[in-house]
Amino acid sequence: MDVAQRIDALRMRMKENGVSMYYIPSNDFHNSEYTGGYFKCREFISGFDGSAGTVIVTMEEAGLWTDGRYFIQAEEQLKGSGIKLYKAGTEGTIKIRDYIIENLPAGAVLGFDGRTVPAAWVENILSSFEVTGAKINSSLDLIGEIWEERPHINQKPAMLLDICYAGEKREDKIARIRDYMHKHGADCHIVTTLDDIAWILNIRGNDIHCNPVVLSYLVIGMKDIILFAGKDALGWKAENVLAGAGVSIKDYNDIYNYVESFRSGSKIMLDKSTVNYSIVSNIPAGAKILDLVNPSVLWKAVKNNIETANIREAHIKDGVAVTKFIYWIKKNMGRIPMSELSVAEKLEDIRSKSENYAGPSFDTIAGFGSHGAIVHYSATPATDVPVEPDNLLLVDTGGHYLEGTTDITRTLLIGNKATEEQKKYYTAVLRGNLNLCDAHFLYGCTGVSLDYIARKPLWDMGCNYNHGTGHGVGYLLSVHEPPNAFRYNVLPYPGENAVLEEGMVTSDEPGIYIGGKFGIRLENLILCVKREKTEYGQFMGFEPLTLVPFDRDLINVDLMDAKEKELLNNYHKKVYENISPYLDIEETEWLEMVCAPL
């Protein structure tokens, strides 16, 4: 079936179930950013395969909402589908909630799979329905009824993360959570976010592509702990180790019946913005729900001393791999055939030789020329183009190591001479990157306070980029990890405006995208550290973790002030000192040249 036929089939199921509107988010049962194949219902029904988006289908029309990273991609993939693109966050675009309220007739039914929708979202919609008399049916997996070759749910074997990498015992993490529960009077704590579960129990898995998590739910009581996971997820050794921490194992799907057993008067701590509606609606009315953000969200984001030491090692390994890759590109451009897909494969081949490498942290984005202007472009055999002189190649890539997770973007000149336009924009982006890493600020600032530093060189030119400047990064976990971020507008991103704490890892990635020509993004990961303490308070700053040279061929030195030149020279000095010992003679000579002072 093509997309139009799938929507027709869905409408037939909607009619059979008395549903006037059907809501299809991108979520799995855990509100994950990235999902396994079984959960890609929005992609199945629309043909749009970006990581973020929501589809709403009525009997008259179908619409897809996505953000600025995917406008160009969505326009292309929706052609001929009959689905209307709604550019979320842009002036004049109706919000999803308002669309539902305005287009669902009085007394009509909104249908969805309650396992894929956070409880807070549903409760917000229901409060609006009190006026219109509209209703919900949250028990409908209508996509599953028409998806004939739907993939199975991944539940692959998990691994235990050794204390030399985790830096804190699972027993100590559980004790911290129980202290938090006691403080708030909770009898149990339900955790459904996969990275939180992995962090609490010091386990890692392979159930979601590029995300080392285990599909599972966790219920922490004051005396017992239950992990709901696939029967093959944990071997006898892992089960025994977890049992030593008081953790028992039940089947993945048993969570829904289990929560029905909570006694009246018990207090259940959970986060309605992440726990799905089916779980919350199964909790007996007599139990009291304490709607609180998981304490592990912040604890996980603040890396401990062992984690930060490991992360520095991971970035040296990754810096060696990416530096070798850039040298290979520069040496061989115009001499051997290259394409977007082949350069991504080459980078993965180089990185895979690193000790303790555990796989990519996301699929490499290699966008050449105009493809670089598509923020989250993903090359396919159908879109793959040659990489050849003369234009820019944007490579956004990252890896998982036992020592941590990396994420780096470099934009490279393919050819011998950059245009003045390319240099102007590249230098502005570079200045924003360097200046943000050099920020010196009082404790208490959030990413909203600092985002302007990275954007200023572009804003001074009347330019902007339609994505955040930075996101938190996990430790051998999600490459996008709240609650820390750099965003000047946090309204669409609740929970991503935390005070910047010592030990937080955040990306620093300004960019500019010139449609039809090229894109430029420069991304380093930076570690929040303490600086001096004065009578005015504790000052903070950042340490660059990523160690890979920038492209000198694209820098217009005349557009940089003396401080910015000093920042670049100091950064390149650090790159050379840390990376050169692992390179061969030719690579070292090249690195010395590109890292020489301006």
N, C-alpha and C positions, 0 to 999 in steps of 0.2 A: 504493500500500500504506500502511496505517496502521502505527503502531509495533508492535502485536501481530503483524501479518502479516510485518513485516520481521524480527522476532525468530524467528518460525517459519521463515522462509526461511534465516536464518543458521544455525539449528539443523540444517536439512537439510544445509547445506554442512559444518557441523562433523561430522555423522555420516559423510558421505562421505569426509572426511579423517581420520577416526579421532581427533577432538579432543573431549575431555570438557568443556573450559572454554576460553572465548575472551576475551581481554583487549583492551579498546578504550580507549586513552588519548585525551587531547585533542590530542596532539602532531602536528606535521608531521614531516618528516625531519630537522629541525634543533632539536628540543626548544623551539620557540618558544611563548611565552605566547599570542599571537594567531596565527591561521592563516588561510590562504586557503580558499576554498570547497571545493577539491578534498580538503582534509584534514579536513573536519568530519564524520568518521565517527561519532564519539560523538554528535554532534547528530543525525545521520541516523538512527541506530539507536534513540535514546531520545526524541527530540523536545525535549530540554532544550538550550537554546541559550546558557547562561551560558558565560563564558570558561574556567572550570575545572571539571573533572569527569572521572571514569573509570567506565566500564561494564564489568561482568563478566557473562558469560552462560554458564550451565550448561544441561544438559538439563532441569533442574527449575526453575530460577529465574533472574532477572536482577536485578542491583543497580546503583545509581548512587551513587558517592561524590562529594560536593562539600563545600566549606567554608562557613563561616557567612555569607559574603556572599550566598549563593544558596539558603539553606534555604527561604525563603518562595516564591521563584520556582520552585525545583525541585518543591516539593510541588504547586504549581498545574499545572505543565507535565507532571508524571508521572501525573496523575489518569487512570485508565482504561487506562493502558499495561501494567499488570501488573509494572512495574519497581519494586522496593523502594528507598526512599531511605535511604542511610546518611549520617548527619550527621558528617562527618569532624571529628575533634578534640573531640567531645563525649563525656562520660562514658558508658561502656557500648557505644560504637560500635566494632565490630571494625575493625582496620586492614586495608588491602587485602592486604598481604603475608600476614597471619595468616589471612585468609579463604581465600586461594588454597591455602595449606598445609593448612588444616583441611578444605577441601571438595573437593580434588582426590584421587581415590582412588589408592592405591598402584599404580604402573606406568602411570597414565593420562597423557594428553598435554595440556599447556597450549599453546594456539595463539595467535599474534599476528603482526603485521607487524613484523619486526625493524627496519625503517627508521624506525618511529615510537616506538621504545623505547630509552632510554639503555642503554649497555652495562653500566654499574654496576648498574642495577636488575636486569637479566637475570642477571648473575653472582651477585647476592645471592639471587635465587630459586633458581638452580641449586645453590647451596651447601646450601639447605634440602632440595632434592630428593634429595641424596645419601642421606638417611635413608629417605625414602619410596619411592625408585625411580621417582618421576614424571619425565616427560620434557617437552621443549619442541619445538614446530615453529614456527620463526621466519620461515618463508617464505610465510605465508598472509595475503593481503589479501582475506579473505572478504567484507568489507563492499563492496569494489570489485566483487565478483562479483554482488552483488544490487542494487547502486545503478545503476539503469538510466540515469538522466539526471545522472550525476556531472559536476560542473563540470570544466573543464580546469584544469591547473596554470597559474597566472599567471606569465609571464616577460616583463615589460614593459621598455621601454627604460630604461636607467640613466642617471644624470647624474654628472658629476665635481664634487666639492665644492671650490670655490676655496680657496686657502691663506688668504685674508682671512677666511674663516669657520672653517676647520679649525684654523688656527694652528700646524700642524706638517705638514711634507711627508711624503707616504707613504713616500718613500725613507728618511727618518729613523726612522719607525715600524718599518719592516722591519728596519733596522739594529739597533734596540733589541731586537727579537724575536730576531734572530740572535745577539746577544750573550747573551741569556738562554738560547738553545738551546746555545750553546757552553759556558756555565757548567754546564749539566746534561748535557753530552755527547750531545745529540740530533743526529741526522742530518737529521730533518725534523719539521715541526710541522703537524698536521692541525687545521684550524679549521672548525667547522661551524655555530657560532652566527652568525646573520645580522648582528646588530648589531656583533659583533666584526669580521667581514669588512668591513662597510661602513666602520667606523672605521679599520681598518688601511689600506685602500686609498683612503680619502677618496672613496668613491662613495656615492650614495644611489639608491634605486629606488622602485618602487610596486607590489611584488608581493604585499604583504599590506595589507589595508584599514587605513588610519591608521598604518601602520608603514613608513617610507621605506627599506626594505631590498630587497636583490636576492637572490632564491633562488639560492644558490650554495654551493660548498664551496671551501676554500682549502688548498693544501698548500705550505708554505714550506720549501724546502731551503736548504742553506748557499750554493748557487750559483744555483738556479733557483726559480721560483715558478709554480704553476699555479692558475688560477681556473677552476673548473668551473661554467659558467653556461649559460643558454639561448642558443641561436644568435642570437636577436634582442635579447638584453639589452644588448649593447654595440655601438655603431656604430664605424665606422672611426676616428673621431677619438679616442674613448675607448680603443679598443684600442691605438692608437699611443701615447697618453699612458701607458697602463699598461705597454706594451712598453718604454718608456723607463725604467721602474722595474724591469724584468726580469720582468714578469708575462706569461705566455703563457695562452691561452684554450683550454679543451677543453669538450666537451659536458657538460651538467649531470649526466647519468646515467653518464658514464664513470668517475666516482670509484670505483665498486665494483670494476671491473676493474683500475683503476690501482693500488689498494692491494695487489692480489694480486701485483704485480711487485716489491714490496720485497724486497731481497736478505736472505739469512740473516745474522744478526749486526747488522743495522742497528738503530738506536735511534729509535723513533717516539714523539714527544711529543704527547700528546692528553689530553683530559679525559673520562674515561669517564662522568662524570655528565651530559655533554651530547652526546657523539658517539654516534650510534646503533649498535645492536648489529650490524646488517648490515655496517657498515663495519669495525668491530673484528673481527668473526668472519672477514672476508675477508683480514685481514692474515696472512701466512704464520706458522706456529708458530715458525719460526727467527728471526723478528724480535722484538726486545725492545720492549715498550710501556712508556713512561715516563708514568705516570698523574699528570698535573699540571694544576692549574687554569691556564687560558690567562692569561698575564701581561697581555694586553690588557684583561682584565676590570677590573682595578684602574686601569690607566693611562687607560682610557676614562672611568672614573668621576671621576677627578681632572682637572677642566677646566683648561686652560692659560689664561694671561692674556688671550689674544685671545678665546678662547671665553667667558670670564666677562664680558668687556666687552660682547661681542655679546649674551650672555644678558640682561644688564641692559637693553639696548635692546629686545630681544624682549618683555620684561615691561612696558616702558612702552607699546609698541604694543598688547599684549594688555590691559593695564590700561585704556587708552583705550577699547578696544572693549567690554570687559565693563562699565566704568563707564557708557558710553553706553547699554548694554543695560539696566542696572539703572534708570537714569533713565527710559528709555522705559517700563519695567514700572510704575514708581511713578507716572508721569504718566498712564498710560492704563488702569490697572487699574480695572475696573468701567465703563469708558467704551467700550472696543472688545472684541469677543470674543477670548479667548485660550484656548489649550489647551496641554497639555504639548508636543505636537509643533510647534505654531505658534510657541511662544516659543523652542524650540530652533532652528527655522528662522530666526527673526528674529536670534538671536545669531550664527548662521553668516553671515547676510547682512551684518551689521555688521562682523564680523571679516574677512570675505573682502575688504573694501575696504582692508585694511592693506597697506602696501608689503612685498613679499617674503613674503607669506603663502603657505604651501605646503599648507594643508589642516588638518583637525582631527587632534589627536593621539589622539583616541578619540571614539566617538560620544557626544554630549552626553547626560548623564543629567538629565532634568528630571522630578522627581517631586513631584506636588502632594498635599498632605494625607497620607492613609495610604500613598500610593505612595512618599512620601519615606522611609518607614520600611523600605522594601526597599532594602538597601544598594546593590546594583548594578541597580536597576530600569531597564528599557529600554522606553520607551513605544512602542507599536505602534498602528496604526489601530483594533485591537480593544480595546486597554486605555486609549487616550487619553481624558483627562477634561478638562473645562473648568477653567481657572485663574481663580477668582473669589473675592471676599471670602466667608468669612473663614477663612484657614488659612495654612499655610506652604508655600512653594515652595523645594525644594532643587534647585540647579543645579550640577552637577559637569561641568566642561568644560575643554577645552584646545586649543591650536593649535600647529602646526609653522610656524616661520619660518626663513628662511636663517640668522637670528641665534640660533636655539635653539628649544627646546620648552617649552611652558607647561602647567600643570595647576592649576586653581583651583576651589574650591567655595565658594559663598555660599548661605546660606539667607535667604529674604526673606519679610517679612510681606506677605501680600496682603490688604489691608483697612486699617482705620484704628486698630484697637486690639488689641494682643496680650493673651492671657490671662496670668495670673501664672504658670501652669505653663509656658507657652512661654518666658516671660522667664527663669524660674529655670533651665531647661535650656540655653537659648541662652547665658546669661551664664556658666554653668559651662563650656560648650564653648569659648567665647571666652577665658575665663581660661586654660584649658589651652593653647590655641593661642598666646597672648601669652607665657605663661611659658616654654614650650619654646623659642620663638625667642629669649628673653632668657637662655637657659642660658649659664653661664660654667663651663667645665670644663677639667681638665687633659688634655693630649694623651694619647691611649691609650684614651680612652673609646669605647665603641661605642653603638649605638642602644639596646641593652639597658639601659645605664646611665642613659639619659635618658628613656626611654619613660614612666616613672612621673610625670615632671613634667607631662606633658599629661593623664594620666589622673587625677591626684590630686583635682581639683575634683569629678569624677564619682564616684571611689571613695569620697570623703568622704561622698557621698550614697547609697552602696550601689549605684551604677550602673556600667555598663561598656559598651563597644562591642566587637563581635566581629570586629574587623579590626585590622591594624597601624596604628600612628599615622603612619607615613611610609615612603616608598619612594624609592629613587634615581630620578633622571630623566636621560635621555640628551640629547645635543646633536643636535637634528634626527634623533633615533633613537627608541628605545622609551621610552614614558612611564613604564614600570616597568623600572628598570635596576639590577641588583645591582652591587656587593655591599653598599652602605650602606642602612640602613633603621632605623626606630624600631619595635622589637617587644620586648615584655617576655618573650615566649615564642618562641624561635627554633627550637625542635626541629622543627616542620614545614617550616622554611625554611632548609635548609642553604645556606651560601654567602651569607647576607644578614645578617652580623653583623660587618662590617669595622670596623676602627678609623676614626673620622671624620677625614678628611684635609682640609686646606685645598684648596678648589676643588671639593669634592663638593656636589652639589645634591640636596636631599632634601625630600620633602613633609612638611608639618606639618598633620595633618588629624584631630584628635579629633572625635568625634560622639556622638550619642545617638539611639536609634530607639525610638519609642513605638508599638508595634504597634496598627494600627487608627486612629491619630491623626495622627502626623506624624514626620518625621525631621529632624535638625539635624546638619549637618557644615560645618565651617569649615576651608578648606584654603588655605595659602600655600606656595609653594616658598621654601626658605631656603638660603643659601649658607654653607658652613662657612668661617670665616675665622680667622686668627691674632689673638689678643689679646696681652697683655703676657707677657713672659718674666721669671720671678723665680728665686730660688734653689731654688724648689720645682719648677720645670719650665716648659714652654711651656703657656700657657693658650689656650683656644680659645673661639669663640663662633659666632654666626650673624648673617647679614645678611638681612633680608627682601627677596625678589625681587619677589614678587607685590605689585601696587600697586592695590588696589581697596577701597573703603570697606566696613566692616561695617554692619549694619543697626541704627541707633540705636534704632529703634522696638521692638527686641527686647531691649534691654539694661536690666537692673535694676542701676543704679549702686550701690545700697545693698549689693549682694552682692560688690562689688569693693573691694579695699583700695587704699590710696593709690598703691602702686607699680604696680598693674595699671592704674589710671586713667592714670598717667603713661605707661605703655607704649602704651596705646591712643591717647592724645593725640599722642605722638611719631610713632606709625605713621600716623595720619590726617594729620598735618602733612606727612609725607613723601609721602603719596598726593596731597595737594592740590598741593604744589609741583611734582611730576613730571607729573601728569595734566592739571591745569587749563589749561596752555598750548595744549592740543590740542582743547579743548571750545568750543562756542559759548557765547553769553552766558547763556542760560537754564540750560544744563548746568553752567556754571561757578558760577553763583549757587547752584544746588542742591548742588553738591559742597562749596562753602564752608560751607554750612549743616550738611551731614551730617558734615563733618570738623572742625567747630568743637570746641574743648576742652570736655570734660565739666564 
